[in-house]
Amino acid sequence: MRTWFITGASRGFGALIAAKALEAGDAVIATARKPEEVIARLGDHPNLLAVRLDVTRESEAHEAVEAGVGRFGRIDVLVNNAGYGILGAVEETSAAEVERIYATNVFGLLNVTRAVLPRMRRQRAGHVINISSLGGYQSYHGWGVYGSTKFAVEGISEALHQELAPLGIKVTVVEPGFFRTDFLDDQSLVKTALELPDYDETVGAMRRFAHSANHAQPGDPSKLAGAIMELVSAPNPPQRLPLGSDAVARISAKHSLVEGELEQWKPLSMSTDFAD
């Protein structure tokens, strides 16, 4: 039996992954700002411990870890899932809006990771799964600041993968495309207070698309949860795992663009070393 520590477990991917883990006979430390919502969603299960956790408060992360270890003895899988989106042009996004989203999506992930890793290091085992986004691999108009938080998650995850591998701890960053969750609802997506007319053709169009695409996304959230179960059972899990046909297509397109530009500008790129 594995023990999972999942953030943002009251709804969305977090709740679905927690439910799959419980179905598999695993133990789950399911955290949320309102743990009663976890119980309402998942029921009063003997292998479930619902714990209050605001990831922006590092002290709460340590308290949640202590409560979970006190109940189940160890943590085998950490799923850093808590986060939200912000839709707006980079210029439209205020300093306060940037600070708030970084506090959750980046600093919150770091708070929880620092709280869990001492346990995994003692065990010389564990799997850290950081939920990023397709937007963490390729940014797009309207999602620049949100994407930047997920780019940060990607960079953190790559370094963690190298640092923790010698200690027997695996790290995977998961990059979902558009899945049919509540991500585009007001409870998960913030729109910038400022909307500038000059960005109507780009960001304005994205706002309109987000409204029309809500609950019509191609990805099946239950299949994502199943993929996470398969991921944690793999003897050699990947460093990154895109999920969704749209994620695979966009990543392939970005690779082609980067490779083309690299080849086109290689003479200039190679010209800046000291001459022998």
Legacy VTK file of the C-alpha trace (Angstrom):
# vtk DataFile Version 3.0
C-alpha trace
ASCII
DATASET POLYDATA
POINTS 276 float
0.000 0.000 0.000
1.345 3.404 -1.010
0.634 6.631 0.826
-0.178 9.684 -1.305
0.035 13.352 -0.307
-2.126 15.376 -2.693
-2.639 19.147 -2.679
-5.770 20.777 -4.047
-7.669 17.517 -3.464
-11.191 18.849 -3.009
-11.975 19.027 -6.743
-10.535 18.694 -10.234
-7.507 16.543 -10.901
-6.641 16.346 -7.195
-9.978 14.789 -6.201
-9.949 12.387 -9.150
-6.407 11.194 -8.432
-7.262 10.763 -4.745
-10.337 8.687 -5.647
-8.305 6.439 -7.965
-5.652 5.932 -5.295
-8.299 4.959 -2.720
-9.870 2.539 -5.221
-6.449 0.918 -5.614
-6.262 0.313 -1.855
-3.739 3.060 -1.190
-3.791 5.597 1.638
-4.343 9.250 0.795
-3.487 12.422 2.690
-5.823 14.757 0.811
-5.223 18.430 1.489
-7.322 21.480 0.740
-8.094 24.875 2.220
-11.449 23.402 3.285
-10.909 19.740 4.207
-14.643 19.253 4.760
-15.024 19.617 0.986
-12.648 16.661 0.544
-14.884 14.498 2.755
-17.980 15.700 0.902
-16.375 14.696 -2.409
-14.604 11.451 -1.433
-16.600 10.227 1.560
-15.420 9.087 4.971
-12.927 6.431 3.865
-10.701 4.549 6.358
-7.638 5.143 4.150
-8.365 8.853 3.742
-7.050 11.683 5.897
-8.392 15.099 4.920
-6.139 17.879 6.169
-6.357 21.658 5.977
-3.595 23.152 3.879
-3.201 26.576 2.345
-0.028 25.955 0.335
0.999 29.601 0.662
1.561 28.973 4.398
4.695 26.880 4.885
3.852 26.150 8.525
0.596 24.503 7.412
2.537 22.336 4.951
4.714 20.986 7.769
1.674 20.455 9.993
-0.125 18.540 7.226
2.910 16.324 6.647
3.219 15.577 10.371
-0.480 14.723 10.564
-0.231 12.430 7.560
2.899 10.645 8.737
1.369 10.314 12.194
-1.599 8.500 10.630
0.046 6.400 7.909
3.762 6.328 8.798
5.223 7.476 5.475
4.670 9.378 2.227
5.386 7.558 -1.031
3.862 9.861 -3.644
3.617 13.655 -3.539
1.235 15.230 -6.059
1.705 19.003 -6.195
-1.618 19.821 -7.810
-2.855 23.010 -6.097
-2.892 26.031 -8.351
-5.005 28.337 -10.477
-4.859 30.268 -13.737
-4.906 33.918 -14.688
-5.990 35.114 -18.117
-4.768 38.460 -19.397
-1.997 40.137 -21.343
1.339 40.424 -19.590
0.968 44.208 -19.506
-2.563 43.935 -18.131
-1.487 41.785 -15.192
-0.828 43.912 -12.112
2.036 43.351 -9.681
-0.449 42.220 -7.019
-2.038 39.693 -9.401
1.397 38.334 -10.333
2.443 38.017 -6.696
-0.752 36.177 -5.758
-0.459 33.541 -8.468
3.246 32.974 -7.822
2.481 32.575 -4.104
0.291 29.567 -4.913
1.632 28.038 -8.123
5.368 28.359 -7.419
6.111 29.270 -3.802
3.279 27.029 -2.594
4.680 24.078 -4.518
8.095 24.767 -2.988
6.603 25.013 0.525
4.990 21.586 0.234
7.993 19.992 -1.466
10.347 21.192 1.270
7.985 19.779 3.892
7.719 16.334 2.251
11.262 15.711 0.994
12.913 15.107 4.401
10.573 12.104 4.805
11.355 10.757 1.342
15.092 11.244 1.853
14.967 9.192 5.048
13.077 6.473 3.196
15.438 6.692 0.192
12.275 6.289 -1.872
9.366 8.281 -3.205
7.896 9.917 -6.294
7.292 13.646 -6.663
4.697 14.510 -9.310
4.412 18.200 -10.159
1.334 19.159 -12.151
2.430 21.707 -14.722
0.531 22.493 -17.925
0.923 22.595 -21.658
1.358 26.306 -20.877
4.501 25.395 -18.977
6.077 24.114 -22.186
4.775 26.666 -24.659
3.356 30.005 -23.639
0.543 31.674 -25.551
-1.098 35.068 -25.716
-3.297 35.697 -22.715
-1.521 33.092 -20.625
1.929 34.679 -20.275
2.002 35.142 -16.503
0.201 31.866 -15.780
2.549 30.088 -18.195
5.545 31.649 -16.484
4.524 30.019 -13.186
4.396 26.661 -14.925
7.706 27.313 -16.700
9.077 27.761 -13.171
7.560 24.435 -12.131
9.252 22.797 -15.133
12.652 24.221 -14.196
12.276 23.257 -10.545
11.245 19.749 -11.570
14.191 19.250 -13.912
16.641 20.212 -11.169
14.829 18.070 -8.582
15.021 15.121 -10.977
18.817 15.400 -11.027
19.194 16.121 -7.307
16.916 13.358 -6.039
17.732 10.500 -8.421
20.846 9.444 -6.416
18.618 9.297 -3.306
16.133 6.875 -4.861
13.422 9.516 -5.336
11.730 9.915 -8.711
10.428 13.198 -10.135
7.954 13.689 -12.983
6.439 16.922 -14.246
3.022 16.339 -15.839
1.873 18.628 -18.667
-1.891 18.374 -19.257
-3.472 19.997 -22.273
-7.073 21.189 -22.102
-9.132 18.814 -19.959
-12.837 19.049 -19.190
-12.468 20.265 -15.611
-13.528 23.455 -13.861
-10.222 25.156 -14.767
-11.973 27.762 -16.946
-14.599 28.453 -14.257
-14.346 31.511 -12.051
-13.257 29.395 -9.065
-10.082 28.263 -10.876
-9.440 31.023 -13.395
-8.902 34.702 -12.579
-9.211 37.342 -15.266
-7.105 40.455 -14.956
-8.899 43.520 -13.645
-7.411 45.570 -16.491
-8.421 44.888 -20.113
-6.766 47.087 -22.754
-8.495 47.535 -26.137
-5.202 47.212 -28.026
-5.067 43.525 -27.044
-8.593 42.690 -28.217
-7.429 40.786 -31.338
-5.143 38.525 -29.306
-6.002 38.361 -25.614
-9.599 39.437 -26.149
-10.003 36.593 -28.620
-8.497 34.218 -26.058
-10.970 35.393 -23.419
-13.834 34.696 -25.808
-12.383 31.300 -26.695
-11.979 30.365 -23.020
-15.623 31.194 -22.407
-16.836 29.082 -25.338
-14.446 26.188 -24.624
-15.416 25.805 -20.963
-16.575 22.216 -20.359
-16.001 21.413 -24.034
-12.294 20.593 -23.743
-11.052 17.389 -25.432
-9.334 15.787 -22.430
-11.120 13.297 -20.154
-10.149 14.044 -16.516
-10.881 10.488 -15.347
-8.422 9.157 -17.934
-5.808 11.613 -16.665
-6.253 10.221 -13.147
-5.833 6.721 -14.549
-2.663 7.810 -16.349
-1.240 9.086 -13.060
-1.875 5.673 -11.491
-0.012 4.043 -14.378
2.797 6.587 -14.006
3.422 5.829 -10.320
3.466 2.099 -11.034
6.126 2.402 -13.734
9.587 1.166 -12.682
11.274 3.936 -14.690
8.866 6.891 -14.924
9.672 9.732 -17.331
11.002 13.107 -16.290
8.067 14.779 -18.060
4.721 13.417 -19.200
2.456 15.369 -21.576
-1.193 14.287 -21.375
-3.740 14.920 -24.112
-3.520 14.886 -27.896
-3.430 18.689 -27.938
-0.418 18.713 -25.623
1.458 16.238 -27.818
0.675 18.225 -30.974
1.678 21.590 -29.509
4.916 20.235 -28.044
5.840 18.641 -31.385
5.132 21.928 -33.172
7.305 23.864 -30.741
10.148 21.398 -31.200
9.990 21.934 -34.977
9.993 25.718 -34.555
12.936 25.709 -32.131
14.970 23.326 -34.260
14.307 25.436 -37.371
15.336 28.688 -35.695
18.401 27.038 -34.149
19.578 25.873 -37.557
18.815 29.215 -39.252
20.662 31.297 -36.665
23.424 28.811 -35.828
26.220 30.801 -37.543
25.465 33.864 -35.392
24.936 31.743 -32.289
28.308 30.040 -32.801
30.155 33.290 -33.511
30.271 34.610 -29.970
32.964 32.364 -28.445
36.558 33.568 -28.002
38.663 32.800 -31.057
41.253 30.058 -30.529
LINES 1 277
276 0 1 2 3 4 5 6 7 8 9 10 11 12 13 14 15 16 17 18 19 20 21 22 23 24 25 26 27 28 29 30 31 32 33 34 35 36 37 38 39 40 41 42 43 44 45 46 47 48 49 50 51 52 53 54 55 56 57 58 59 60 61 62 63 64 65 66 67 68 69 70 71 72 73 74 75 76 77 78 79 80 81 82 83 84 85 86 87 88 89 90 91 92 93 94 95 96 97 98 99 100 101 102 103 104 105 106 107 108 109 110 111 112 113 114 115 116 117 118 119 120 121 122 123 124 125 126 127 128 129 130 131 132 133 134 135 136 137 138 139 140 141 142 143 144 145 146 147 148 149 150 151 152 153 154 155 156 157 158 159 160 161 162 163 164 165 166 167 168 169 170 171 172 173 174 175 176 177 178 179 180 181 182 183 184 185 186 187 188 189 190 191 192 193 194 195 196 197 198 199 200 201 202 203 204 205 206 207 208 209 210 211 212 213 214 215 216 217 218 219 220 221 222 223 224 225 226 227 228 229 230 231 232 233 234 235 236 237 238 239 240 241 242 243 244 245 246 247 248 249 250 251 252 253 254 255 256 257 258 259 260 261 262 263 264 265 266 267 268 269 270 271 272 273 274 275
